[in-house]
Amino acid sequence: MTCEVIHSLLEQNKGITRIVIRNNEITDEDAIVFGKVIENSAGLVYLDLRHNMITTDGAIILLKALKQNHKLCDLLLAGNNIDFQLL
């Protein structure tokens, strides 16, 4: 399932509150799509993207998206190639 499909499913189903996509080779390009998901999802409170291929650039995209979503409580990014000191 591509990230674009997930984005489309979330647009159609506003009741989804948790997404767990661990160990799936999610990249910075995918982080752009997840950034849109974060910005546009009114009900999402938990997003687990641990152990993927997200770098610091992708993490920055996700964190910027958080400015638009005040309901997301948990964004889990451990196990990615992120320099957390740069954030």
BAMI-770324 format. One record per atom (N, C-alpha, C): residue number from 0; x negated, y, z. Coordinates in Angstrom, 3 decimals. Layout:
// BAMI-770324
+-----+----------+----------+----------+
:  nr :        u :        v :        w :
+-----+----------+----------+----------+
: NUM :        X :        Y :        Z :
...
+-----+----------+----------+----------+
END
This chain:
// BAMI-770324
+-----+----------+----------+----------+
:  nr :        u :        v :        w :
+-----+----------+----------+----------+
:   0 :   -0.858 :   -1.172 :    0.000 :
:   0 :    0.000 :    0.000 :    0.000 :
:   0 :   -0.905 :    1.235 :    0.000 :
:   1 :   -0.685 :    2.120 :   -0.946 :
:   1 :   -1.508 :    3.313 :   -1.024 :
:   1 :   -1.014 :    4.367 :   -0.042 :
:   2 :   -1.859 :    5.331 :    0.236 :
:   2 :   -1.490 :    6.407 :    1.154 :
:   2 :   -0.345 :    7.237 :    0.595 :
:   3 :   -0.286 :    7.376 :   -0.733 :
:   3 :    0.813 :    8.127 :   -1.340 :
:   3 :    2.149 :    7.434 :   -1.090 :
:   4 :    2.150 :    6.103 :   -1.110 :
:   4 :    3.367 :    5.341 :   -0.834 :
:   4 :    3.785 :    5.556 :    0.617 :
:   5 :    2.825 :    5.526 :    1.519 :
:   5 :    3.125 :    5.773 :    2.932 :
:   5 :    3.714 :    7.160 :    3.106 :
:   6 :    3.125 :    8.144 :    2.449 :
:   6 :    3.645 :    9.517 :    2.520 :
:   6 :    5.084 :    9.569 :    2.031 :
:   7 :    5.369 :    8.903 :    0.931 :
:   7 :    6.720 :    8.878 :    0.382 :
:   7 :    7.697 :    8.191 :    1.344 :
:   8 :    7.273 :    7.080 :    1.935 :
:   8 :    8.135 :    6.380 :    2.887 :
:   8 :    8.456 :    7.248 :    4.099 :
:   9 :    7.475 :    7.999 :    4.550 :
:   9 :    7.709 :    8.875 :    5.703 :
:   9 :    8.661 :   10.012 :    5.365 :
:  10 :    8.594 :   10.499 :    4.141 :
:  10 :    9.524 :   11.549 :    3.726 :
:  10 :   10.953 :   11.030 :    3.714 :
:  11 :   11.112 :    9.754 :    3.385 :
:  11 :   12.439 :    9.156 :    3.306 :
:  11 :   12.941 :    8.665 :    4.657 :
:  12 :   12.026 :    8.356 :    5.579 :
:  12 :   12.411 :    7.813 :    6.881 :
:  12 :   11.816 :    8.679 :    7.976 :
:  13 :   12.569 :    9.643 :    8.434 :
:  13 :   12.092 :   10.591 :    9.445 :
:  13 :   11.992 :    9.966 :   10.831 :
:  14 :   12.485 :    8.729 :   11.004 :
:  14 :   12.486 :    8.077 :   12.306 :
:  14 :   11.181 :    7.381 :   12.668 :
:  15 :   10.217 :    7.338 :   11.748 :
:  15 :    8.940 :    6.679 :   12.040 :
:  15 :    8.149 :    7.569 :   12.993 :
:  16 :    7.755 :    6.982 :   14.133 :
:  16 :    7.024 :    7.750 :   15.139 :
:  16 :    5.582 :    7.291 :   15.309 :
:  17 :    5.272 :    6.066 :   14.886 :
:  17 :    3.933 :    5.504 :   15.067 :
:  17 :    3.432 :    4.879 :   13.762 :
:  18 :    2.175 :    5.171 :   13.442 :
:  18 :    1.521 :    4.549 :   12.289 :
:  18 :    0.182 :    4.004 :   12.769 :
:  19 :   -0.069 :    2.744 :   12.479 :
:  19 :   -1.344 :    2.109 :   12.812 :
:  19 :   -1.923 :    1.530 :   11.521 :
:  20 :   -3.043 :    2.089 :   11.086 :
:  20 :   -3.725 :    1.601 :    9.884 :
:  20 :   -5.213 :    1.510 :   10.216 :
:  21 :   -5.569 :    0.455 :   10.909 :
:  21 :   -6.960 :    0.221 :   11.311 :
:  21 :   -7.639 :   -0.698 :   10.303 :
:  22 :   -8.942 :   -0.501 :   10.155 :
:  22 :   -9.769 :   -1.403 :    9.332 :
:  22 :   -9.233 :   -1.561 :    7.914 :
:  23 :   -8.904 :   -0.453 :    7.269 :
:  23 :   -8.340 :   -0.527 :    5.922 :
:  23 :   -9.087 :    0.317 :    4.895 :
:  24 :  -10.294 :    0.693 :    5.193 :
:  24 :  -11.119 :    1.464 :    4.259 :
:  24 :  -10.467 :    2.782 :    3.842 :
:  25 :   -9.765 :    3.414 :    4.770 :
:  25 :   -9.193 :    4.738 :    4.515 :
:  25 :  -10.355 :    5.721 :    4.368 :
:  26 :  -10.330 :    6.538 :    3.315 :
:  26 :  -11.429 :    7.448 :    2.988 :
:  26 :  -11.022 :    8.901 :    3.225 :
:  27 :  -11.942 :    9.808 :    2.947 :
:  27 :  -11.642 :   11.240 :    3.042 :
:  27 :  -10.546 :   11.633 :    2.061 :
:  28 :  -10.543 :   11.021 :    0.889 :
:  28 :   -9.484 :   11.298 :   -0.092 :
:  28 :   -8.127 :   10.904 :    0.487 :
:  29 :   -8.082 :    9.775 :    1.159 :
:  29 :   -6.854 :    9.352 :    1.823 :
:  29 :   -6.508 :   10.288 :    2.982 :
:  30 :   -7.526 :   10.833 :    3.643 :
:  30 :   -7.291 :   11.765 :    4.752 :
:  30 :   -6.530 :   13.004 :    4.273 :
:  31 :   -6.726 :   13.388 :    3.021 :
:  31 :   -5.966 :   14.514 :    2.466 :
:  31 :   -4.480 :   14.179 :    2.474 :
:  32 :   -4.141 :   12.967 :    2.065 :
:  32 :   -2.736 :   12.535 :    2.064 :
:  32 :   -2.218 :   12.452 :    3.489 :
:  33 :   -3.017 :   11.880 :    4.396 :
:  33 :   -2.582 :   11.795 :    5.787 :
:  33 :   -2.455 :   13.179 :    6.417 :
:  34 :   -3.251 :   14.124 :    5.957 :
:  34 :   -3.093 :   15.504 :    6.418 :
:  34 :   -1.713 :   16.031 :    6.066 :
:  35 :   -1.258 :   15.738 :    4.855 :
:  35 :    0.094 :   16.136 :    4.440 :
:  35 :    1.142 :   15.428 :    5.276 :
:  36 :    0.895 :   14.149 :    5.580 :
:  36 :    1.811 :   13.391 :    6.433 :
:  36 :    1.921 :   14.065 :    7.797 :
:  37 :    0.777 :   14.413 :    8.377 :
:  37 :    0.769 :   15.064 :    9.682 :
:  37 :    1.518 :   16.387 :    9.629 :
:  38 :    1.251 :   17.185 :    8.617 :
:  38 :    1.889 :   18.499 :    8.499 :
:  38 :    3.403 :   18.405 :    8.345 :
:  39 :    3.886 :   17.412 :    7.630 :
:  39 :    5.299 :   17.358 :    7.245 :
:  39 :    6.155 :   16.406 :    8.065 :
:  40 :    5.550 :   15.647 :    8.959 :
:  40 :    6.323 :   14.660 :    9.713 :
:  40 :    6.768 :   15.240 :   11.047 :
:  41 :    8.063 :   15.388 :   11.194 :
:  41 :    8.614 :   15.960 :   12.425 :
:  41 :    8.620 :   14.965 :   13.576 :
:  42 :    8.629 :   13.661 :   13.269 :
:  42 :    8.768 :   12.671 :   14.320 :
:  42 :    7.506 :   11.911 :   14.685 :
:  43 :    6.447 :   12.058 :   13.896 :
:  43 :    5.235 :   11.285 :   14.121 :
:  43 :    4.537 :   11.738 :   15.406 :
:  44 :    4.322 :   10.792 :   16.329 :
:  44 :    3.650 :   11.121 :   17.590 :
:  44 :    2.348 :   10.345 :   17.778 :
:  45 :    2.107 :    9.328 :   16.940 :
:  45 :    0.940 :    8.459 :   17.126 :
:  45 :    0.413 :    8.037 :   15.761 :
:  46 :   -0.862 :    8.340 :   15.496 :
:  46 :   -1.496 :    7.951 :   14.238 :
:  46 :   -2.848 :    7.334 :   14.554 :
:  47 :   -2.992 :    6.055 :   14.263 :
:  47 :   -4.204 :    5.303 :   14.562 :
:  47 :   -4.922 :    4.975 :   13.256 :
:  48 :   -6.027 :    5.662 :   13.015 :
:  48 :   -6.843 :    5.452 :   11.815 :
:  48 :   -8.242 :    4.966 :   12.200 :
:  49 :   -8.341 :    4.231 :   13.289 :
:  49 :   -9.644 :    3.758 :   13.760 :
:  49 :  -10.265 :    2.759 :   12.782 :
:  50 :  -11.587 :    2.772 :   12.760 :
:  50 :  -12.408 :    1.818 :   12.007 :
:  50 :  -12.077 :    1.817 :   10.515 :
:  51 :  -12.143 :    2.997 :    9.941 :
:  51 :  -11.979 :    3.161 :    8.503 :
:  51 :  -13.240 :    3.809 :    7.942 :
:  52 :  -13.126 :    4.530 :    6.862 :
:  52 :  -14.290 :    5.135 :    6.206 :
:  52 :  -14.169 :    6.661 :    6.160 :
:  53 :  -13.538 :    7.222 :    7.162 :
:  53 :  -13.348 :    8.672 :    7.233 :
:  53 :  -14.632 :    9.304 :    7.758 :
:  54 :  -15.061 :   10.387 :    7.099 :
:  54 :  -16.256 :   11.107 :    7.540 :
:  54 :  -15.821 :   12.382 :    8.273 :
:  55 :  -16.805 :   13.173 :    8.647 :
:  55 :  -16.523 :   14.436 :    9.325 :
:  55 :  -15.622 :   15.324 :    8.469 :
:  56 :  -15.843 :   15.333 :    7.151 :
:  56 :  -15.010 :   16.147 :    6.261 :
:  56 :  -13.541 :   15.733 :    6.342 :
:  57 :  -13.283 :   14.433 :    6.337 :
:  57 :  -11.914 :   13.942 :    6.444 :
:  57 :  -11.299 :   14.261 :    7.798 :
:  58 :  -12.110 :   14.156 :    8.851 :
:  58 :  -11.621 :   14.471 :   10.194 :
:  58 :  -11.220 :   15.940 :   10.297 :
:  59 :  -11.985 :   16.808 :    9.663 :
:  59 :  -11.660 :   18.241 :    9.672 :
:  59 :  -10.315 :   18.479 :    8.988 :
:  60 :  -10.070 :   17.796 :    7.890 :
:  60 :   -8.782 :   17.907 :    7.197 :
:  60 :   -7.647 :   17.501 :    8.127 :
:  61 :   -7.820 :   16.396 :    8.824 :
:  61 :   -6.782 :   15.906 :    9.732 :
:  61 :   -6.563 :   16.873 :   10.895 :
:  62 :   -7.641 :   17.403 :   11.435 :
:  62 :   -7.511 :   18.326 :   12.555 :
:  62 :   -6.847 :   19.640 :   12.138 :
:  63 :   -7.135 :   20.108 :   10.943 :
:  63 :   -6.463 :   21.322 :   10.448 :
:  63 :   -4.963 :   21.086 :   10.301 :
:  64 :   -4.593 :   19.870 :    9.892 :
:  64 :   -3.173 :   19.539 :    9.738 :
:  64 :   -2.450 :   19.558 :   11.079 :
:  65 :   -3.176 :   19.288 :   12.153 :
:  65 :   -2.563 :   19.291 :   13.483 :
:  65 :   -2.016 :   20.661 :   13.869 :
:  66 :   -2.540 :   21.704 :   13.259 :
:  66 :   -2.045 :   23.058 :   13.547 :
:  66 :   -0.586 :   23.222 :   13.136 :
:  67 :   -0.132 :   22.383 :   12.204 :
:  67 :    1.246 :   22.447 :   11.715 :
:  67 :    2.170 :   21.460 :   12.427 :
:  68 :    1.603 :   20.562 :   13.216 :
:  68 :    2.403 :   19.514 :   13.854 :
:  68 :    2.101 :   19.508 :   15.344 :
:  69 :    3.065 :   19.945 :   16.126 :
:  69 :    2.854 :   20.031 :   17.566 :
:  69 :    3.424 :   18.828 :   18.310 :
:  70 :    3.944 :   17.846 :   17.575 :
:  70 :    4.491 :   16.643 :   18.205 :
:  70 :    3.504 :   15.490 :   18.217 :
:  71 :    2.552 :   15.492 :   17.307 :
:  71 :    1.582 :   14.401 :   17.251 :
:  71 :    0.701 :   14.458 :   18.494 :
:  72 :    0.805 :   13.430 :   19.328 :
:  72 :    0.072 :   13.387 :   20.600 :
:  72 :   -1.229 :   12.614 :   20.495 :
:  73 :   -1.246 :   11.587 :   19.648 :
:  73 :   -2.411 :   10.709 :   19.552 :
:  73 :   -2.873 :   10.590 :   18.108 :
:  74 :   -4.098 :   11.030 :   17.861 :
:  74 :   -4.757 :   10.847 :   16.572 :
:  74 :   -6.058 :   10.110 :   16.869 :
:  75 :   -6.102 :    8.841 :   16.575 :
:  75 :   -7.239 :    7.995 :   16.936 :
:  75 :   -8.153 :    7.801 :   15.733 :
:  76 :   -9.418 :    8.210 :   15.891 :
:  76 :  -10.370 :    8.178 :   14.786 :
:  76 :  -11.673 :    7.462 :   15.126 :
:  77 :  -11.752 :    6.801 :   16.257 :
:  77 :  -12.982 :    6.106 :   16.647 :
:  77 :  -13.352 :    5.062 :   15.589 :
:  78 :  -14.649 :    4.831 :   15.464 :
:  78 :  -15.117 :    3.800 :   14.543 :
:  78 :  -15.226 :    4.263 :   13.106 :
:  79 :  -15.050 :    5.555 :   12.879 :
:  79 :  -15.271 :    6.135 :   11.554 :
:  79 :  -16.643 :    6.801 :   11.531 :
:  80 :  -17.063 :    7.285 :   10.392 :
:  80 :  -18.363 :    7.940 :   10.258 :
:  80 :  -18.209 :    9.438 :   10.486 :
:  81 :  -17.861 :    9.792 :   11.719 :
:  81 :  -17.568 :   11.179 :   12.061 :
:  81 :  -18.599 :   11.668 :   13.079 :
:  82 :  -19.169 :   12.828 :   12.800 :
:  82 :  -20.057 :   13.482 :   13.763 :
:  82 :  -19.168 :   14.365 :   14.643 :
:  83 :  -18.773 :   13.834 :   15.780 :
:  83 :  -17.814 :   14.541 :   16.634 :
:  83 :  -18.395 :   15.831 :   17.217 :
:  84 :  -19.709 :   15.974 :   17.223 :
:  84 :  -20.311 :   17.208 :   17.713 :
:  84 :  -20.074 :   18.358 :   16.735 :
:  85 :  -19.855 :   18.059 :   15.470 :
:  85 :  -19.584 :   19.098 :   14.486 :
:  85 :  -18.146 :   19.600 :   14.585 :
:  86 :  -17.269 :   18.818 :   15.198 :
:  86 :  -15.878 :   19.203 :   15.321 :
:  86 :  -15.761 :   20.118 :   16.495 :
+-----+----------+----------+----------+
END
